[in-house]
Amino acid sequence: MTLLDLPQNTALLELLRQQSVPRERGSHVDGGWELHTHPDLVERLEDLAPQWPVLATFGVPVLAAKGIAGVVALGTGTLLVRLPEAPAELLEPAEPCPPLTDPGQGWYSLCPWQSELPSAESKRLLPLLLQHALSYAASLSEDHSIDWRGRPAQAPGSPRGKARGGRPGKDKGSRQDGRGRRR
């Protein structure tokens, strides 16, 4: 069982289970599974989405929102992103990963390095794309008790941030009428 055991992740988890190799020790072990992603790509994923925890899932790093996978890093050069539509054509694709990247499945395979783009453009576009993928993943959730990052959501109408009301230290009882005049 993983943190991602939700119906929306079934196809991904089946694929990762099929590829997984249990390992207890070694330099290429993550969470009890043989690592199926190059350490450079794991670092790249962390650089592209620094505010997101990387979930070790059957030896593969995954980013998820509300428990639904949105980004997966595989091998040395594949990022799988879950999106409602294909990413911009200017982004360099990576090798497909059937059945996830089959038409209509909602997963797209991209090169995490984007060597065809200028470095600055790649650094701008890829983090935005990952953020979009994670927002989309969160929208697939039926759990409204947590926000898209997995934190408890506040109930509608509950105060946020500072408490509302009068200023501390003011003597409200000394007001004569609604115009704020003092006696």
Buried (B, 14 or more C-beta within 10 A) or exposed (E): EBBBEBEBBEBBBEBBEEEBEEBEEEEBBBBEBBBBBBEEBBEBBBEBBEEBEBBBBBBBBBBBBBBBBBBBBBEEBBBBBBBEEEBEEEBBBBEBBEEBBEEEBBBBBBBBBBEEBEEEEBEEBBBEBBBBBBEBBBEBBEEEEBBBEBEEBEEEEEEEEEEEEEEEEEEEEEEEEEEEEEE
